[in-house]
Every structure is written in structure tokens, then in C-alpha cells.
Amino acid sequence: MLSRIFLIACLIALCSPASAAPALAYITNQGDNTVAVVDLDKNQVIAQLAVGAKPVGVALAPLAQRAFITNVDGGTVSVIDTRSNAVIAEIPAGQSPVGVAATRDGTLLYVADWFNNRLLAIEPLTKTVRFEVEAPQAPAGLQLALDEKRLFVANRDSNDVTVLDAHTGAILKKIAVGTHPFGLTLSPDGQRLYVVNVWSNNVTVLDTRTLETIATIPVGDHPYCATTNSDGSRLYVSNTRADTLSVIDAKTLQTLATVPVGATPEGVAWSAATNRIYIASWMDNELTVVDAATHQVIAHIPTGKESRAFGQFILESR
């Protein structure tokens, strides 16, 4: 009888799914040169990592289990092992790296060198530059296409988006958008690129197949970054001077809600694990947590001084 019970217990253990790792957020804190690693299940910081000078951007390579952090004053990218949450390398990355994107396998890293008006493609393992491309003026947000064949670059001071061949750096097209484009995000199906225009207080919607403008969506004062939910039905935009989050119906392009959040909200991301939106607050040094179902603020997570989290900062699984 005991052996039968033991056998059943073993079979249950073997058939039961392993407990999923918690979703983690990697938040750059420009004021204290750190990255806060936040457990989104517990709404608490589980590690505070020292990185380079004035960290800004975040890119994740989930297959490589790496997070890449741009340090605008240090001229480097800090590399974090997302299994151990330890900084394992520093990579030279021009004069003033801001925006950053990475392939899913972590073999290629793209960095926007803000003051030098350059785009760098770097191989992290060897720390070598594969190619450099002259960007029009003040390259900021970067976004890889889903197939990783094209790279989109928001050029803040020339008011356009450059489309590059992600493998060679060849310029495929330049697209005029609103005034001072900064943050970029893709729809989950990869067919729309949302371009956040800081000075014109709107979002340009581009068709990634035709590279034409579909629409322009008005949002709050000085928008900065954007993200979507997993089915692409909602677009979320942080508004830095309004201290709000715009919730937009991606089908009708109408604003469904305007949610007061922390002061000077910058980076924004949605988590499938929690169905919540996380907004980094520069002035309040926190992540503001918004319930995506009710559009209500449900938590404030202290993260560090001058939190920015510019880019894709949530890692759903490891």
C-alpha cells in the first residue's frame, strides 16, 4: 500500500508543471546609477544593481537570459545575467548611448548614440561593432521588427523614423512623423509601429508592411513611451508633463481612459503575467502599477532615484 502511494505521488510530481518564474522588471535609475530588479508577483525590489553612469535604456534578450542597459554618461552598455541578476560585463557603446534593442538570442545589440547621431550594431560576446550608421539627428527609441530583419529608429530632432536593414545597416526609408519622436513600440502582430511624438502630443501609427502612416492619435502633454497588451487591443502611452497614462482602443484609436500616475512618467510596459501596466516615474522614484482591467492605480513600488526604464523592461519568463 505504501509503495502504491509513493508511486502515485511520484507520478503527480512528474506530471505537474514546474512553477513559473516570476515576471521581472528591470528599471534604470539615472539618479543613482542603478538598476532595480522588481518581482512583479510580490511588487517588490529583489536586487539593486550598480551599473554605469546615468543609465537610461533597457533591452532584453530572453533566449540569452540577458538584459542590456545603456549608460548615457558612461558611454557603455551594462550586461546583466537575468538568471543571477548580476552585472557580468561592460561594453563600450559610443559617446552617449540612449535607446537600445537586442535580438532575442542576444547575438546582436543595437544602440542609439544620441550626441554623435550614430546607430551602432554591436556583437556583445566580442564587444565588436559590426556596423555603424549615421542617424539624422538625436536617435532615441529603437525597435526591431518581429522577424528581426528591419530596425526602426526614432530621430528626435529631425522628426522622422529611419528604417534600416538590421543585418547590414542599409537605410531602407525615412518616414516623417510628429515633432520630436522618442519612444517606439510594435503591435503584437508586428503590423503596426507606434511612434510617440513628445512635442506634438500625439502618436503616429505606421503600417510596417507599406511603411505608410495609418493615423495620428492625440494623447497627453509631452508623451514619452508606449506599450500594448498581448492581443494589441490596447495601447498605453505615458505623458510626462501631464503625469498621466493614456489608455487607447487600438481599433477605434479613441482614448478610453486617462489615468493619473506618478510624476514625470517615462518608461511603460504591460505584463501578461499580471495583466497590469507598469510606469516608471522620474520624479517619484517608483513604478506606478495600474490594473489593466479597471484602469485603477493599485500599487506604488519604490525603485530608485530618477527611474526611467526606457525600452522593453519586463521579462515574463526565464
N, C-alpha and C positions, 0 to 999 in steps of 0.2 A: 504493500500500500504506500509506504513512504517513498519507494523508488518511483512509483507511478506519479505521485505528487511532484517529486523532484523533476521528472521528465516533463510534465506539463508546465511547470514553472520555467524550465529552460526554453521550451518551445515558445512560450509567451514572450520571454525576454528577447529571443532571436527574431520574432516576427514584429515586435513593437518598434515603431520608428524611433530613431535616435532623437533626443531632444534638440531642437533647433538652437543654433547660437543666436544670441540676442542681436537685434539690429543696432548698429553703432553709428554715431555721428562724429565726424572729425571737424572741429571748429577752430579756425585760426583766430588767434587773439593778437592783434597787431600791437597793442599797447604794452604787452609783457612778454612778447616773443615766445609764445607757447601755442600748442595745440591741445585743446581739451577733447578727450575721448569720452563720449557720453553714451551710456547704456540706455537705450530708448524704452526698454521694458521697465526699468527702475526709475527713469527720469533723473539720473544722477551721473556725475563725472566719475569715471573709474580710473582715469590716468590723466596727468598733466605733463606734457612732453615739451622739453626745451628744444626749440628749432632755431633757424637763422633769424636775421634782423628783419623785423616788420613783416611777419607772414600774412599773406593775403589769400591766394588761390588754393583750391583743393581739387585734385583729380584722383579717382580710384581705378585701380586695375584689379578687379575681383579674382580673375584667374591666376594672377601672380601674387595675390594677397599682399598688395602694396597700396599705400596712399602716398601721393606726391604733393608737396607743399611748396608754393613759391614764396620766396623771401625778398620783397621788393627792395629793401635797403641792403641786403646781404649779397644780392646778385647770385643766389643759389636756389636749388630745389632740395629740400629735405625729403628723404625717403623713409617711410615708416613701414615696418613689417606689421601687418594687421593681425597676425596670429599672436605675437608677443606684445604688440603695441610699444615697440621700441624704435627709436631712430637708428637706422643702420648705415646711412650714407648721406653725403652732401655732394651735389652735382653742380658745377659752375653752369650758369644759365644767363649769360649776358649781363647788362648793367642793371636792369630794373624789371625782373620778371613779375608779371601780374597774373594774367589769365593762363590757364593750364588745362590740357586734355591729355588723355592717355589711351592707348589701345587696351582692350580688355585683358590681353595676355601680358601687358606691361613691357613689351619689347620696344615700344616707341613712345616718346613723350614729346608733346608739342607745348611750347612756351612762348607767350607774347612778351617781348622785351619792349616795355612801354616807352621809355625815353629814347631808345635807339631806333624806334619804328621798324623793328625786325621781328620775324617769326622764326623760331629755332625748332628744328626737329632733332631730338637727342635720343641716342640709344643708352638707356640707363645703366645697363650692365657694364659697358665700356666707358661711359661718360663722354662719348664722342658725338660730335654734331654731324648728323647725316646730311642735312642741308639747311641753308638759311634763305629767307625770302624777305625782300624789302616790303614792309607794310606801309600803306598810305600815311596815316597819322594816328599815333597813340593807339596801337592794337590793345584790345581789352579782352572781352569774352571769347572763348574758343569752344567749338562744338564739332565733334566728329559725326559724320553720317553713320547710320546703323551698320552699313556694310564696311565702314572704316576706309572707304575709297576716296572720300572727299572731306575736307576740313573747312569749316565756316569760321571766319574771323570778323569780329565787330571792331570797326575802326572809329574810335570815338570822335576824333577831331576832323575827319573827312566825311562823316555822316554816311557811311556805306558799310556793306558787308563784302568781304572778299571770299570767293570760293576757290579753294586750292585743290589740286591733286594731292592727296595725303601721302602718296608714295614718292612723288618727285618734287613737289613744291610748285609745279607749274600753275600759273594763275588761269583759272577757267572762266571767271566772270567777276565783275564788280557790280553790286546792286545798291542803288540809292535807297536809303531808308529814312527814318526820322532824325531828329537832331541829337547828337551825342549818344549813339548806340553803345551799350555796355554789356549787359547780360544776355546770354543766348540759351535757349533750350529747345529740344526736339519734342514733337508729339511721339507717343509710344510706337506708332506705326512708321515713324520716320518720314512721313509725307509733308509735315509742316515744320518750319523753323520759326520760332517766336523770337523777335528781336526787341529788346527793351530799350526805349529811347528816353534818356534821362531828361533832356531839356524840352522836348516836345510833349512830354507827359502822355506817351502812348506806346503801344506795342505794334510793330509791323509784323504781319503774318505772311511768310513766304512759302510758296509751293516748292519743295525741294526737287521735284521732278522737272518742272518747267523753269525754275528759278525766277518766277514772276511773283509780284505782290498780289496776295489774295484780298487782304483787308488791313485796316488800321483800327486798333481798339483803344479808345481813351481810357486812361487809368488815373491814379492819383498823382500828387505832386512829387516830381523827381523820382520816378520809378527806377529800380536798380537791377533786380534779378527776377527770374521766373522759373516755375516748375509746373508739371502736370501730375494728375493722378494716373493710375496704371492703365485705364482704358481711354485716356485722353479726353474725357468728357469735361474736365475742369482744368482751368489754367489759373495759377496763383502767382500774383505779382506783388513784390514788396515796394512800398512807396516811402522813400527815405525822409522827405520833408513833411509828409502828412502823418507819418508814424502809423501807417495802416497797411493791411493786406487786402488787395483786390481779389475777389473770387469771381471768375468769369466762366460762363457757359461757353464751351468751345464750339458748340454747334451754332448757337444763335449769335455769339460774340457779344452778348449782353452781360453787364455786371450783375451778379446775383446777390453779392454782399460786400460790404466794406467793413473790415474788422480792425478795431484799434489794437495795436500790438506794442512791443517795446519801442523805445525811442531810437530813431535812425535805423530802421530795419534794412538789412542788406541781403545776405545770402538766404535762400529759401529752398526747402526740399520737402517732399511728401514721402511718407513711409508706408509701404504696403503692409508691413508687419503690424502697424498700429492704427492705420487709417487716420493719421494725424499730419498736420503741416508744422514744420519747424522753421522758425525765423530767427536769424542771428541779429541781435540788437547791439549796434555800435555804442550807443550812449548808456544803455542799461546793463551792458556786460552780461548778456544772458541769451538763452534760447527761449523764445516765447512759443508755447505749444498750443496749437489750435485744433480742435476736434473737427475733422473734415465733414462729419455728418451734420453737426449743429452750427458750425462756424462760430463756436464759442471758445474763448481762451480758457484753457483748463490747467495750465501749469506754467511756471517760470523756473528755468534751470540756470543757476549762476554758472558761467563758463570761463570768464577771464576778462581782462581789460581790453576794451575795444574789439569786440567779436565781429568778424566779417564773414568768413565761410563762403567765399566767392567761388562757386562752382558746384560740382556734384559731390556732396559731402556725406551722404548716408550710404552705408554698406549694409545690405539686407542679409547676406549670408556669408560665411567664411569657410 
